[in-house]
Amino acid sequence: MSQNDLKATLENTIATLQNNPAGARLVFKAQTRLLNGVRCVAEVRDFPPLIIDEPPELGGGDAGANPVELILAALGTCQEIVYAAYAAVLGIPLTAVEVTAKGYLDLHGLFGLKEVRSGFQKISFETALKSPADPETIEKLVAVVEAHCPVLDTLTRPVEVAGTVILNGAPLNVLASNAA
């Protein structure tokens, strides 16, 4: 899709939302299941199933990215998408956007060996842009993207997470998010 086509599509969506604010509330869904060992499959909409696995040193067969790598990929691709979207709407030419994301994890937390977080202690990312636009214009674009990237927002601000556990068809009296 060209930058002009993207701009037209997004402007149409913005106009639709302005006329129907309730249409802005979406629910995204992923269905996952454990296949064998630590290999899982994820299904999203009508796309082919995505295999998620761990590297051999974490008990996996290395058949796919692991969940924490998917978080990094989600951050990078969300940044790239939001750059493309806002650049199109604002008329800022972009010729390339690439993100390298790194997550720093201490396996002591995963295995319960120390009182440290089991998730990332830190995430860093570098965004490489190519554009004929002047640096001031790009700085404004960066500020807009940083303020509106959904995955960055999810990772940097508290978000309510709730879960339940169903055992053999019946709910347990413990919330999955409170089990830890």
Salt bridges, closest charged atoms under 4 A:
GLU11 OE2 - LYS7 NZ 4.00
GLU43 OE2 - ARG33 NH1 3.14
ASP53 OD2 - ARG39 NE 3.49
ASP106 OD1 - HIS108 ND1 2.68
ASP153 OD1 - ARG157 NE 2.90
